């Protein structure tokens, strides 16, 4: 006869049958065979993995709240997660196949029934990480979610990353890389009466022979030659909206906003970095979610001169169409539609998933309270310059820059705009948004708008990035 430790309990089930007892001779109480089990085990509905250099996120979507504990094991690095109230099912087993070989932090994962009603996940890691585990209530189309965020222990230097990835140079004598397009001619300064000049480049010393471009720290913008003036590099933060758990708006053909705006942002980055003295930081360069406050914080860490958030939203009516540009408002939205759109965009953290316990409330307060009139005025100038150019390639939803309380525009010291490239909920505009030609036109229009803005508003000197 098997010992109690060898007997595998039956799966938990629910039953309306009331617990009954039987009195045996001698007063021993026996449970009836009809006694119900305690509760139904939770069911894993879906598993998703979002690898990125910033962090890797693992999501378990389930039909109820799950309780999990975790600990780190050293030599080699492993993250062990025990999830209570759970029986192993095929969906959860499928997590093993979701781990990609190019994941920056996870080598592989092992899944097993550690003990009755407890499933154990063991993540074999590629390097030391700081894990964050938290749950999210149902939001959008999602049910309950258990989230594992694996952050690198040593936070990357965003400026160093930007320089390392950049294909630009501040040396005006250096020709474009092979295979790139020739930059469009520089725009003349308005009403100057002078020949065209580079819209964003301040005067420089006579051209000197270029330095071999071997490592980022040896590039001219980082280490000028003796007697050579430092060329002012303009840093632009591009923010493709949504990402990862947050798909954004959906088109009738299945197009997702997060994919469309990332494609446009990458085209825009390439075109901007062909301009003299411009470099770009993407708040996300792949399909992962970045909280709204973190998007702003990233832009501030690289001391960005501009912040441009790119979207392609939906409206309750599929007939809505046209492009728009928005800036921050501290006094209220300029229209009902602008207020509705801002409220919808500000819900991104609920859909994408933010660890509320680790949310920097002080940072959130700063972003809310320090957005100044000067920042909004500069943002309006930028918005008008970009809107004017966008109007040349697509119908405008409204002929003027609108204002609303977008959380992502609340950097207190960076001119910031949010561009709605078109309505993905409109079938005709959805087709445009997924068209390579339209994406190129949109990127070209934004580049021209930015150049026009800097022609009238030269960037101020910044000690760290000059």
ChimeraX attribute file (.defattr): number of C-alpha atoms within 10 A of each C-alpha:
attribute: neighborCount
match mode: 1-to-1
recipient: residues
	/A:1	4
	/A:2	6
	/A:3	6
	/A:4	8
	/A:5	7
	/A:6	8
	/A:7	8
	/A:8	9
	/A:9	10
	/A:10	8
	/A:11	13
	/A:12	18
	/A:13	11
	/A:14	11
	/A:15	14
	/A:16	7
	/A:17	9
	/A:18	10
	/A:19	13
	/A:20	12
	/A:21	14
	/A:22	11
	/A:23	10
	/A:24	9
	/A:25	7
	/A:26	6
	/A:27	8
	/A:28	9
	/A:29	11
	/A:30	11
	/A:31	12
	/A:32	12
	/A:33	9
	/A:34	12
	/A:35	14
	/A:36	17
	/A:37	13
	/A:38	10
	/A:39	12
	/A:40	13
	/A:41	18
	/A:42	18
	/A:43	18
	/A:44	23
	/A:45	16
	/A:46	17
	/A:47	19
	/A:48	17
	/A:49	21
	/A:50	21
	/A:51	23
	/A:52	21
	/A:53	15
	/A:54	18
	/A:55	20
	/A:56	21
	/A:57	22
	/A:58	19
	/A:59	19
	/A:60	21
	/A:61	24
	/A:62	19
	/A:63	16
	/A:64	17
	/A:65	17
	/A:66	20
	/A:67	14
	/A:68	17
	/A:69	11
	/A:70	16
	/A:71	11
	/A:72	15
	/A:73	12
	/A:74	9
	/A:75	5
	/A:76	10
	/A:77	16
	/A:78	22
	/A:79	21
	/A:80	17
	/A:81	20
	/A:82	20
	/A:83	19
	/A:84	18
	/A:85	20
	/A:86	22
	/A:87	21
	/A:88	20
	/A:89	14
	/A:90	9
	/A:91	14
	/A:92	20
	/A:93	17
	/A:94	14
	/A:95	21
	/A:96	16
	/A:97	9
	/A:98	15
	/A:99	19
	/A:100	14
	/A:101	10
	/A:102	10
	/A:103	18
	/A:104	18
	/A:105	22
	/A:106	22
	/A:107	16
	/A:108	19
	/A:109	19
	/A:110	13
	/A:111	17
	/A:112	16
	/A:113	16
	/A:114	14
	/A:115	12
	/A:116	16
	/A:117	17
	/A:118	18
	/A:119	21
	/A:120	21
	/A:121	21
	/A:122	19
	/A:123	22
	/A:124	18
	/A:125	20
	/A:126	15
	/A:127	14
	/A:128	18
	/A:129	20
	/A:130	13
	/A:131	18
	/A:132	15
	/A:133	16
	/A:134	18
	/A:135	21
	/A:136	20
	/A:137	15
	/A:138	17
	/A:139	14
	/A:140	12
	/A:141	7
	/A:142	16
	/A:143	17
	/A:144	19
	/A:145	25
	/A:146	22
	/A:147	21
	/A:148	19
	/A:149	20
	/A:150	24
	/A:151	19
	/A:152	18
	/A:153	11
	/A:154	9
	/A:155	8
	/A:156	11
	/A:157	10
	/A:158	15
	/A:159	17
	/A:160	13
	/A:161	12
	/A:162	17
	/A:163	20
	/A:164	12
	/A:165	12
	/A:166	16
	/A:167	13
	/A:168	22
	/A:169	25
	/A:170	22
	/A:171	21
	/A:172	17
	/A:173	11
	/A:174	12
	/A:175	9
	/A:176	16
	/A:177	11
	/A:178	6
	/A:179	6
	/A:180	10
	/A:181	11
	/A:182	12
	/A:183	13
	/A:184	11
	/A:185	11
	/A:186	18
	/A:187	16
	/A:188	17
	/A:189	17
	/A:190	11
	/A:191	6
	/A:192	8
	/A:193	8
	/A:194	9
	/A:195	9
	/A:196	13
	/A:197	14
	/A:198	19
	/A:199	23
	/A:200	25
	/A:201	21
	/A:202	14
	/A:203	11
	/A:204	13
	/A:205	10
	/A:206	9
	/A:207	10
	/A:208	12
	/A:209	10
	/A:210	13
	/A:211	14
	/A:212	9
	/A:213	11
	/A:214	8
	/A:215	9
	/A:216	18
	/A:217	13
	/A:218	13
	/A:219	19
	/A:220	19
	/A:221	22
	/A:222	17
	/A:223	13
	/A:224	15
	/A:225	14
	/A:226	6
	/A:227	9
	/A:228	14
	/A:229	13
	/A:230	19
	/A:231	22
	/A:232	22
	/A:233	23
	/A:234	26
	/A:235	23
	/A:236	24
	/A:237	26
	/A:238	25
	/A:239	27
	/A:240	30
	/A:241	31
	/A:242	30
	/A:243	25
	/A:244	22
	/A:245	23
	/A:246	25
	/A:247	20
	/A:248	24
	/A:249	20
	/A:250	18
	/A:251	21
	/A:252	12
	/A:253	11
	/A:254	10
	/A:255	18
	/A:256	22
	/A:257	30
	/A:258	27
	/A:259	20
	/A:260	22
	/A:261	27
	/A:262	24
	/A:263	20
	/A:264	23
	/A:265	25
	/A:266	19
	/A:267	18
	/A:268	22
	/A:269	22
	/A:270	18
	/A:271	22
	/A:272	24
	/A:273	22
	/A:274	20
	/A:275	25
	/A:276	22
	/A:277	23
	/A:278	20
	/A:279	24
	/A:280	25
	/A:281	24
	/A:282	22
	/A:283	23
	/A:284	23
	/A:285	18
	/A:286	19
	/A:287	19
	/A:288	23
	/A:289	29
	/A:290	27
	/A:291	20
	/A:292	24
	/A:293	20
	/A:294	16
	/A:295	25
	/A:296	26
	/A:297	17
	/A:298	20
	/A:299	25
	/A:300	18
	/A:301	11
	/A:302	20
	/A:303	20
	/A:304	23
	/A:305	19
	/A:306	24
	/A:307	27
	/A:308	25
	/A:309	24
	/A:310	24
	/A:311	29
	/A:312	28
	/A:313	27
	/A:314	23
	/A:315	16
	/A:316	7
	/A:317	9
	/A:318	16
	/A:319	13
	/A:320	15
	/A:321	25
	/A:322	19
	/A:323	23
	/A:324	28
	/A:325	27
	/A:326	28
	/A:327	28
	/A:328	30
	/A:329	18
	/A:330	16
	/A:331	9
	/A:332	13
	/A:333	21
	/A:334	14
	/A:335	12
	/A:336	11
	/A:337	13
	/A:338	19
	/A:339	18
	/A:340	13
	/A:341	18
	/A:342	20
	/A:343	15
	/A:344	14
	/A:345	21
	/A:346	15
	/A:347	16
	/A:348	24
	/A:349	19
	/A:350	18
	/A:351	22
	/A:352	22
	/A:353	23
	/A:354	19
	/A:355	17
	/A:356	13
	/A:357	9
	/A:358	9
	/A:359	13
	/A:360	12
	/A:361	12
	/A:362	9
	/A:363	14
	/A:364	15
	/A:365	10
	/A:366	13
	/A:367	20
	/A:368	17
	/A:369	13
	/A:370	13
	/A:371	19
	/A:372	16
	/A:373	13
	/A:374	13
	/A:375	20
	/A:376	24
	/A:377	14
	/A:378	19
	/A:379	26
	/A:380	23
	/A:381	21
	/A:382	27
	/A:383	28
	/A:384	20
	/A:385	21
	/A:386	25
	/A:387	24
	/A:388	19
	/A:389	20
	/A:390	26
	/A:391	18
	/A:392	12
	/A:393	14
	/A:394	19
	/A:395	14
	/A:396	20
	/A:397	16
	/A:398	14
	/A:399	15
	/A:400	15
	/A:401	22
	/A:402	23
	/A:403	24
	/A:404	24
	/A:405	23
	/A:406	24
	/A:407	21
	/A:408	27
	/A:409	30
	/A:410	29
	/A:411	25
	/A:412	20
	/A:413	19
	/A:414	25
	/A:415	25
	/A:416	27
	/A:417	31
	/A:418	25
	/A:419	22
	/A:420	21
	/A:421	28
	/A:422	26
	/A:423	29
	/A:424	32
	/A:425	25
	/A:426	21
	/A:427	16
	/A:428	14
	/A:429	24
	/A:430	25
	/A:431	14
	/A:432	18
	/A:433	24
	/A:434	19
	/A:435	12
	/A:436	13
	/A:437	11
	/A:438	18
	/A:439	21
	/A:440	16
	/A:441	19
	/A:442	24
	/A:443	23
	/A:444	20
	/A:445	22
	/A:446	24
	/A:447	20
	/A:448	20
	/A:449	21
	/A:450	23
	/A:451	24
	/A:452	23
	/A:453	22
	/A:454	20
	/A:455	20
	/A:456	14
	/A:457	14
	/A:458	14
	/A:459	18
	/A:460	9
	/A:461	11
	/A:462	13
	/A:463	7
	/A:464	8
	/A:465	16
	/A:466	12
